[in-house]
Every structure is written in C-alpha cells, then in structure tokens.
C-alpha cells in the first residue's frame, strides 16, 4: 500500500549520531511511495556518508548551495519548489537555533528559509542530548519555529549515545513514517474522540488456565491508527495481545470481559465515537479456582460452571450518552457462516447504527480481510484488502456518516 504515492519529500540531515536512523527512514518513505531527495549539512556528513544516502534514496545528495549541477546555480530554490514537504531528521539543537534566527549560511537552512510557506510544510524531528533538549534556549527556539509554522514532531525517551537516559532521542523511523503519513491524511475525524476495543479477552479458570480465542487485535489496532491519522483523539482498550501501540494512541491494557467493560464505561462519557472490535468471550467460569486444578488420577473430569459475560457493545449503545445521540456506536461481528444474516440480526439486537461483519476464524491473525457494512438501509462490502487499507476505508465511511448526522 503506497500511502505516500506521488509525494516528494526533501529529507534534510543535520549533524547528529541519529543520522543512522535517517538511512532506514529514507527506505521506509520510498517503500510508502514517496520520492526522497536528501540534503545534508557538512556536520551530517561526519556521521553518515552522502554515498550511503544516495544509494538508499536513488537520487544524488545535495550538500552545497554552490552545487554546479543546477543550471541556475540555485538549488535552494529548485529543491524547495519541487517538495511536498521538507522533513529535517535529525534536527539538531544547532539547526533549530538556525531556523529560529532565520540563518541561511548553508544549503539546508537556506532552502528552509526559501521554501513557499503556504505550500511546502516544514517537519522537524529533533535529536539531541537530554540536557540540550531541556535547555531553556532550545525550548525557546522550538516555540519560535513552531510559531513560524514548522511542525515539531516531538522526541523519544530512552538511552542516548552519550550514555545518559532521558528525552531527546530522535523518534524511530517507523514512528516518523507514521507522522508523515498522518500529516498528509485528510483530517476527517478531527475533533472526535474515539474509544475502541480490540483483541480477545481472557477468562481465568485457575491461575494458569483460561478461556480465550484466536483474535489477534490487528483489525482494531489498524482502525485505531487510521483514526488517529484522520485527526481523532484515540483511546484503545486492548485485551491480551502483543502488538505495538500506534503512535499517538492512548492504550489501556485489560484482561477479562469485566475488566474491559469497566475500562470502557469509565471513558465512554467523554467519547463521541465507540467502535467495538474486541472478540469478547460470551461466558466465563462462575468462579476461578485459587490454585491450579490438578489431575488426581481418578479419571474424573472437573465440572465448570459458567455465567454470561456482560455485553459491552449493547451496554454502551443503551447508555444515556448514546441514546441522546452524542455517541455513535459501531459493532463488529465475527461469524463462521451466514454472515449477512447474523450481522443484520446482531445490529438490530444491539441497537447500533452500523455493524461490521467478517468471517472470523478465517481472518484471525491474518494481515488481510474483507468487511461487510450493515446499517438500517442495507449492506455493502469492502472487498478483500490489507487490514490497514480496510481500516482507512472504514474510518472514511464512519466520518461521512458522522458528517451527515451533524448536517
């Protein structure tokens, strides 16, 4: 899926050990469909060679405003006019200061100053020692460049090359790719607060055993990411899965259906959109054993008594917040057969405006899927595609429904 197809990114490297991450970032941007033009400062070339960046980007690297390859000898004009965005990664404390002061004494700062501000956004991925990041001068400069229109993407926290630990690390290439994609994504859910559930639940039988299912959570996590990229504030309530949290998404880990219901109901009042993708267990043991249930050699099987779990989607849909129209609820149905029939009945039973169906066992853990959207007017299919692409299509569909409701 080429999310950045047709985009031309000027990738600027200023001096810093994080330049090694820029090599992978260049590769990821190109894999997402962008063309990448690398521009390096003299200091950046001390950490990674232009030869490496040229090999990865497939384009000659620029480093001097006097580059004779440009017929008019104006690379700062030509490079900035061709760009859909300029991304400085890493952006050192020194380079941030240059931008704040409007310096133009080398090619990268010169083309940033010369860029058409209305049409060529400037994205900054800072990278520096934690003390440099926290210094009042750096924070003043960051505030100034943001006021001047630059988008500061933030920093990571962790071990630094100097041996210290703290804020100031450049974001990882995958995180920066998400930020660039989000920047170019239409903000169709701006102003909305999404609450979404994902993954399975785990209902304990004893301290080491339990009842669960094969849900991987991939569809729910993909929707959370797509909604965040579309401008929503996203809270993800996740069952026991081992998936990375999408950037910018607030994650709450839970285990059982009861845990999930409590986490959801605590936050539903603040949400404008609720999507229930989690595969919640229908039943749980009436009481979990305090110790592991052991075989005693008699051949007798343990007898388990079950009680019904709470219906999280129905509970939210029937809450006062949803009934007055302040909360738009979307349910999911994973079925093994008769998908349309079961999804239609479930939508009516749950009392939600939209029910999304899929053939569950065949798609659990897979990276692709096909979805059936069922509402009061009928149904339509989203043909098989990656879960990432389906999530984007579903978010766009939901955004259109929300827009119609507000008209």
N, C-alpha and C positions, 0 to 999 in steps of 0.2 A: 504494500500500500504506500503510494508516494504522496504523503501529506504535504510536502513542500514542493511538489512539482511546479515548475515554472518560476520558482523564486530564485533570485540571485543574491547571495549573501557575501558581503565583504567580511571576512574573518580577520580581525586585527589582533596581533600578538604583541603585547608589551613585555618588558623584562620580568621574569619570574620562573621559579622552578616548575610552576604549574603548566608551563608551555608543553610539557609532555602529554598533558591531557588534551591539548588542542589538536594533536595528531589524530586521536580517536574521535574527537568532536567533528573534525573535518570529514572523516569517513562516514560518521552517522548522518551528518547533514546531507551528504551526497546520496547515501542509501535511501534517505527520505525524499529524494527527488530534486534537491536544490543543486544549483551550481555554486561553487565556492571559489572566491578569489582571495587569496591570502596576502595580507600586507603585514610586514614585520618591522619593528623598530630595531635599531642596532643592538640594543640590550637583549631583545628576544633572541637574536641570532647567537648569543652566548650560551643559550640553554637548549636550543634545537636548531638544526640547520635548515636553511631555505630549501636545500635539496630534498630533505625529508618531506617538507610541506608541499613541495611541488609534485613529488611522486604521489602523495596521497590525494591532493586536490585535482591533479591532472591539468594544472594551469601554472604558468610562470609566476613566481612570487615577486612582489614588489617591495622594495626597501628604501628607495631614494626618490626624493622629489625631482631629481635631475635625471631620471631614467630616460635614456635616449630611445627606448622602444616606442614611446608615444610620439607621434608625428608632430604634435603641437607642443611637446615637452610639458604637458600639464596633466600628469597622472592624478593629481589631487582632484581635478575637475572631472576627468573622464571616469575614474573609478567610482566616485561618489554618485555620478549621474546614472550609472548603469545599475546601481544597487537597489534592491527592495528593502534591505536593512543592512546596517553595519553592526556587527557583533564584536566587541572587544573582549577577548578571553584568552589569556588572563588580562585583567585590567589592574595594573599595579597602583600603589598609592601615589607614586610619582606621576603616572599618566592621568589619574583622577585629578591631581593638582593642576596638570597642564590643561585639562579640559575646563576646569573651573576658572582658570585665568585667561582662557582664550588663546593659549600659546599655539604657534604654528611654525615651529622651527625644525620639524622633520615631517616626513610624508604622512604618517598615520594621524597625528594631531591636526595636520593641515587639511586632510580630506574630511575629518570630522567637523572641522570649522566650516569647510566649504560646502558641506552637504546641503541639499534642499531640505530644510527642516520640516516642511509640510508633507513631504512625500517619502523621505528616507529616515526612518526611525533609527535611533542610536541605542543599542542594548549593551549594558555593561555587566561583566561577570568579574567582580573584584577578587583579588587573590593577594594575600599578604600575611605577615605575622600578626598574631592576636593583639599585641600591644599597638602595632601600627594601625590595625583596624579600629581599635577603641580610642585612638588619639583624637582629641577634640578637633585638630586641624583636618584630619581625614573625614570626620563626620560633618564638619562644616562644608568641606569641598563636595561631599556626596549630596548634601542638601542643596548646594548651589547647582550642581549639574542636573539634579532632578528637577529643580525649578526651571532650568533652562531647557527642559524637555527630554532629557535622557531617561531611559528606563533602567533602574538598578535592580538586577536580578537577585541580589542577596548573596550570602556566603554560607558555607557549610561549617560544621563544628567537628573537631576531631584532632588527630595527631598532625603535626606540621613538620616540614622538612628540617626546621631548626631544632627539633626535639621537644618543643613545647606542645601544649594541647589547648585548644580553645577555638573561638570564632575567627574566621579569616580565610579558611580554605576555599579555593575555587570549587563551585559546585561540580559534581561529576558530569562527564559528557552526556550520559543518559538524562540527567536532570536538566541540563541546558537544552538538550534537544526538545524535551517536553515543554520548556519555557518558550522556545522559539515557535513550536507548533501552536501552543496556546495563544501566542501573540498574534498569529495570523488567522486564528479561528474566529468566525463570526460570534459575537457575544450574545447569542440568542437567549441565554438563561441569566444574563446579568440582572442582579437584584433579587434573584431567587435563592432560597436556602433549601438544599436537598438533603433529606435524610434517607439513607439507603441501607438495606441489609444484604448480606452476601455470605455465601458458603453454607456448610452444613451446621447442624447443632449436634451436640454430644450429650446423651442422656446416660448418666452413670448407673451401672448395675452394682458394681462394687468399686473399690479403689483402683482397680486395674482394667476393668472391662466396662463397655458401654455400648449403646445403640447409636449408630450414626449412618451416614450414607456417602455416596461417591461424589457429591457436589464438590467441585474444585474452587468455586468462588470466582473463576475467571470472568464470567459474564458480568457479575456485579461489580468487580473491580474495574473492568473496562468501561462500564457505564459511569462509575464514579469519576474516572479520569476524563472521559469525554464531557461530562457535565461541568467539571472544574475548568476544562479548557474553554467551554462555552460561557464561562463567566459566573457560574453558580458557586456559592459557598457550600461545600460538601462535607457532611458528616457520614462516615461509613461505619456501620456496626457489623463487625465481621465475626463469624464463627471460627472454629479452629482450622485455619488454612495457613499455608506457608507461602504467601505472596507478598511482594514488596508493596508498600503503601504508595499509591500515586502521589506525585508531588503536589503539595498544596491542599491535600485532603486530610481532614481530622479523622483519625481511626480510633475506634473503641473495640477492644477485643472482648468477646464473651464466649461462653461455652454452651450452656443449655438453652432451651427454648424460653424458660422462665427468665434467665439472665438477659436474653435478647429482648424480651417483652419489656422488662424493667428499663433497660437502656433506651429503648425506642420511646416509651411513654414519657420518660423524663425530658426528652428533646422534641417530641412531636409538636408541642405548642409553638415552638419557635420556627418550625419549618413551613415552607409554602408548597413543597413537593415531597411526597413519600413514595419510594419505589421498593417493593418487597421482592428481591430476587433470591433471598435465602431459601434453602431447602430445609424447612423446619420439620423436625420429627413430629409425627402426629401423636405419638404416645411416648410415655416414659414409665419406668418402673415406679410403682407406688411408693416404694422406699428403697433406697440404695443400702446395700449391706456395708457395715462399718469395716469389715475385714474381707479379704479375698475369699470368695466361695470356693471351697476345696472339694475335690472328689474324695469320697470316703471308701471307695472300693465296693460299695453295695450295689452299684448299678442303678441306683435311684437318681432320677434327674431332679434338679432343683425346680421348684414351682415359682414362677414370677408373676406377680400381679401388676397390671398396667392401669394407668389412668390417662385420660386425654390431656394433651398439652394445650395451652392457650392458643387461640387463633390470632396471631399478631396482626395480619392484614385486616381481618374483619374488625378487630378491636380498634385499630387506628381509624378505619373507614367509618366506624359508627361513633367516633368521638365527636364532641361538640364542635371542635375546631374544623373537622372535615364536613360536618353537616351544614355549617353556615357558609361553606364554600371557600374558606380560607386555605384549605389544604387539598391539593389534587393528589389522588392516590392511584398508583399503578401496581397491579399484581402480576405475578409470574406463575405459570402452571407448567410443570414438567410432567408429561404423560407418556405412558408406554404404548398407547393406542387411542384411536378415536379422538385425536387432538382437538379438532374444532368443536365437537360435541361437548367434550369435557371442559374446554376453555370457556365456551359460551355459558354453560351451566355455572361454572365457578364464578364468572364475572357477575352474574345475576345474584348468586348466593352471597358473595362478599360485598356487593353493593358498591363496586368501584367503576369509574368511567372507562378504564382501559385495562384489559387483561392481555398479557403477552404469553403466548404458548410456545413450547418447544417439545420435541421428543426427547425426554430426559435421559434415559440410560445411554443412548447412542451419542450424546454430546457431552456427558460429564467428563471433565478433564481434557477435552479436545480444545483446539485453538480456533475452530470454526463452528458454525451453527447456521440454522435458518429459523426465523421467528414468524409467528402468526399473531397479528394485532387484531384483537377483537374488541369492538365497542358496541354501543346501542344501535348503530346503523349497519352493522355487518362486520366484515373482516377483510384484511388484506395481508399479503405475505411479503416479508422481507427475505429475498432469496438467499441461498447459502453464500456466506462470505466469512471473513475472519470476524471473531467476536469484537475486535477493535473497531472494524468498519461497521458492524451491526450496531454497536453502541453509539457511534456517531449518528447513524441514521435514526435510531430510536430517540436520541436526545433532540434531534431536529424535529421529529414528529411531535414529541411532547411539547417542545417550545411553541410549535404552531398551534397546538390545542390550547395552551395557556394564553397565547396572544388572542385567539378567538374568544376565549372566555372573558377576557378583560375588555374587549371591544364593546 
